[in-house]
């Protein structure tokens, strides 16, 4: 088994999202300056940098926990890449996250801005949707230098769109799509920007998806209106008032005869030259290891996966 570090062994895990936010915010601000003013104001409001008029709010960092950017940078370091080369990918993951929130009608909350109205309430559905589309396009532009990253990012955007459409078609009040697709994208983009082979990138994607699955809440079924409003039929008067006639006493039956126990079969002698079948080994039916162990086996050489493991525990409160 892999010796997983504890929070005491890696005190920087809790501060990794904040450090990732500080590293990617300059990239995000540069991207927003390339947008038309009407869209840029909405994006700045969503990120917590501006008010509804576009005036700066005075906050140096954007909204949200920046878990995605932290996973990108941790994945780069795990496979021996340079963090600076993956900053555009980390910013792209944050843009995908904010785009998904905008299309779902949710506002990323910045510290000290919890009473702000949602972006859709301020700029309308059209304004929020336009800003979400612009953020998704900026994310693709940021990884345009790596065809594999572009393909992965576009496929993941399509997956997220399909999840939102299925949620809306089934039950409008259902839970949002789980974060597994976003966390897997973050880890895989980190591997791609570090030059990892496809096998390692796939293992990083699997690790991120497992993290998202561990954090996704279990939906609680709600009672339908028919279940809530349909009253239970009261008992009829005939059921309550009709007396039951006493039955005539009957002759007691004799006690039942206890059953005869079956005779066990006589043991037969084993045939010459044969042995009883052996029990199946446990390793034959054992499933694959944990996502972190799969990732370590996929690495071509020693990898620094301690930070990814610490982030996994920080987010899910479980062992990877």
Secondary structure, DSSP 8 states (H G I E B T S, - for coil): ------TTT-TTHHHHHHHHHHHHHHHHHHHHTTS-HHHHHHHHHHHTSB-TTS-B-S-SS-SS--HHHHHHHHHHHHTT--TGGGHHHHHHHHHHHHHHHHHHT-----TT-TTS--HHHHHHHHHHHHHHHHHHHHHHHHTTT-HHHHHHHHHHHHHHHHHHHHHHHH-TTS----THHHHHHHHHHHHHHTT--HHHHHHHHHHHHHHHHHHS--------HHHHH-------HHHHH------------------------------TT--------HHHH-----HHHHHHHH-SS----HHHHHHHHHHHSS--
